[in-house]
Amino acid sequence: MSVNKLGKMAVIGLSAALIAGCSTTATETDTSSVSETEAKTVAAESTVANSNDSSAKANDESFGANGNGDLSSVIVDGNGNVVSADVAAAAETAAANAKDMLLGVAHVFYFDFDKSIVRPEAREALAKHAKYLVANPDAQVVLEGHADERGTREYNMALGERRAKAVSRYLTIQGVAAAQIESVSFGEEKPLEFGHNKSAWQANRRVEVRYE
Amino acid sequence: MKKLKCFSLGLMMLLLSGLAKAQLVIEITSGADQLLPLAVVPFAYEGQDALPADVAQIIENDLKRSGLFEAIPRTNMLSLPSKKEDVHFRDWRLLKSDYVVIGSVKQIDASNYEIAFELVNVLSQKTVEKHEGLAVKASGMRDAAHYISDKIYKLLTGVRGAFSTRILYVTAEGDRAAPTYRLQVADADGHRPQVIVESEEPILSPSWSHDGRFITYVMFRDRRPNIFVQELATGKRQKIAQYKGLNGAPAWSPDGKQLAIVLSKDGNPEIYIFDIATQKLNRITNHYSIDTEPSWEPDGKGIVFTSDRGGNPQIYRVDISSKAVERVTFEGDLNTRARMTPDGRYLVTVQKNDGNYHVALQDMKNGRVQILTETYLDESPSIAPNGSMVMYATTYNGKGILAVVSVDGLVKYRLPSAAGEVREPAWSPFFE
């Protein structure tokens, strides 16, 4: 019974690895058209793509699961079966250190309307992120820029990226290697607050620091 | 006596407009004296099964939605002729109807029907257009109605009708913090929606190829934006851009061979042209500011785009061969996401004035600017292929919906949304 289960898991793991191999090819031509298959494909691929480089950074992910979305927690669960015991133990210690270093440090930084200037009150927290990244050169951080709902969507995509890059510059000035940082933008697509008012707009003009 | 009739007519119209709200909200703001009055008489039906669609009603709705016609309410009609010999012209003159559309639907077998229609001028009593034996499947009844609307519109206005076109749009439904995004396609009147792509990550910037066979859009995957090209009929698709940073705002060239896209892989957002045959990229803009939202001129020689190189975002034009850039918009606090009418005469933008975002129309000949909309947080304007209407996204009762405005700003209507947020409309080209 339990052996059977393990066998199934191994198959799932193996097929995931195979798909991961496929998904790294530059231009894919996939033919999924039906909406439901689509959703599954997307979900499967996003997990796979993360697990692809997860072995190298298991420590960051366990940290990421702490402050961030369900994506990383899924990976941690899924990896439990694959990662060998000593690697897992090492990851655990590293994760504990990371947690200590960034305990209670802000992960979200806010911006003025149509501006991408890092506010003075953000500097202290960002300096701590920089310190952590310098101390952990294998750590990878994604800076996710966001805009409020006003204005057009693609312009807001550009604006979100500009904000992420402003934070990225702040980190590199403090000695973080550029290769450790990725700046991406969600534009106005992922608001934190859903009102159509000033306080919601302020909450949504932000950069979120996410460790991969 | 006359007064009484006037009153009852007004009451009827009030009642009818109340009924119409359930399906499609039509708010015509132009003076009624400018509208061409016509009557679309319910089509006679001969068949075993229930009529799949009220063809006359679809035609009437189409023509009313164009904002150029006033339809005589069915309840005022004194007779319901389906052949010209049964048309009593005095009655229709009394109702002040300039034209009468009559017709019939006949069931041939389980799934096949035949439609006949005739457009008659009430004053001259002459037939303007007559068609018989239009073969239609039960599922194609709406297509047939839109086809007839296109014919009538062209005959009476001289402009090609766009009732047989379709729209793409994105919906977001479910938990607001983690909604399900769906890219959908529907008839231009919002009917017959179909889901093309469904995803737990955002979808934006859908647009059509020149022939309407392919679409392109941006979809996030693994928290990063990618650009896709997809064939509508087969669902077959290709990811054409997944570079580091932005991959956005895809726009098909008028000849269908290239896509203008926005990439920030070289540092900041720039416009590139992606050649579909060679899969090669050609960088078009080169500036440290934001350059985004490209849209082709109808002749394919230039691209208009949004740039904040002058401080705040405005529309610029780049000549593709020389790469020379010139500024196009000067009015308003900012202008973004330009689209050009098919004749190249007008530029539609999203303009900000005193904190309000509205759809603006700029005359490319004399530079005159007119604000077309007065709704809230307007964005994503898309122009009908006949240049008559602009569909855009707006916020109504705290919810994202689609709305339409005519290029003269007089006709306005909203498209109903069943559930969730609706956004990012893209009007199809004509289907040949």
Boltz contact constraints between the chains, C-beta under 6 A:
constraints:
  - contact:
      token1: [A, 28]
      token2: [B, 239]
      max_distance: 6.0
  - contact:
      token1: [A, 29]
      token2: [B, 238]
      max_distance: 6.0
  - contact:
      token1: [A, 31]
      token2: [B, 236]
      max_distance: 6.0
  - contact:
      token1: [A, 33]
      token2: [B, 235]
      max_distance: 6.0
  - contact:
      token1: [A, 35]
      token2: [B, 195]
      max_distance: 6.0
  - contact:
      token1: [A, 35]
      token2: [B, 198]
      max_distance: 6.0
  - contact:
      token1: [A, 38]
      token2: [B, 197]
      max_distance: 6.0
  - contact:
      token1: [A, 38]
      token2: [B, 198]
      max_distance: 6.0
  - contact:
      token1: [A, 39]
      token2: [B, 198]
      max_distance: 6.0
  - contact:
      token1: [A, 42]
      token2: [B, 199]
      max_distance: 6.0
  - contact:
      token1: [A, 46]
      token2: [B, 222]
      max_distance: 6.0
  - contact:
      token1: [A, 49]
      token2: [B, 222]
      max_distance: 6.0
  - contact:
      token1: [A, 152]
      token2: [B, 336]
      max_distance: 6.0
  - contact:
      token1: [A, 152]
      token2: [B, 337]
      max_distance: 6.0
  - contact:
      token1: [A, 152]
      token2: [B, 350]
      max_distance: 6.0
  - contact:
      token1: [A, 152]
      token2: [B, 379]
      max_distance: 6.0
  - contact:
      token1: [A, 153]
      token2: [B, 204]
      max_distance: 6.0
  - contact:
      token1: [A, 154]
      token2: [B, 248]
      max_distance: 6.0
  - contact:
      token1: [A, 154]
      token2: [B, 249]
      max_distance: 6.0
  - contact:
      token1: [A, 154]
      token2: [B, 292]
      max_distance: 6.0
  - contact:
      token1: [A, 154]
      token2: [B, 293]
      max_distance: 6.0
  - contact:
      token1: [A, 155]
      token2: [B, 292]
      max_distance: 6.0
  - contact:
      token1: [A, 155]
      token2: [B, 306]
      max_distance: 6.0
  - contact:
      token1: [A, 155]
      token2: [B, 336]
      max_distance: 6.0
  - contact:
      token1: [A, 157]
      token2: [B, 246]
      max_distance: 6.0
  - contact:
      token1: [A, 157]
      token2: [B, 248]
      max_distance: 6.0
  - contact:
      token1: [A, 158]
      token2: [B, 269]
      max_distance: 6.0
  - contact:
      token1: [A, 158]
      token2: [B, 290]
      max_distance: 6.0
  - contact:
      token1: [A, 158]
      token2: [B, 292]
      max_distance: 6.0
  - contact:
      token1: [A, 161]
      token2: [B, 246]
      max_distance: 6.0
  - contact:
      token1: [A, 161]
      token2: [B, 264]
      max_distance: 6.0
  - contact:
      token1: [A, 184]
      token2: [B, 224]
      max_distance: 6.0
  - contact:
      token1: [A, 189]
      token2: [B, 202]
      max_distance: 6.0
  - contact:
      token1: [A, 194]
      token2: [B, 176]
      max_distance: 6.0
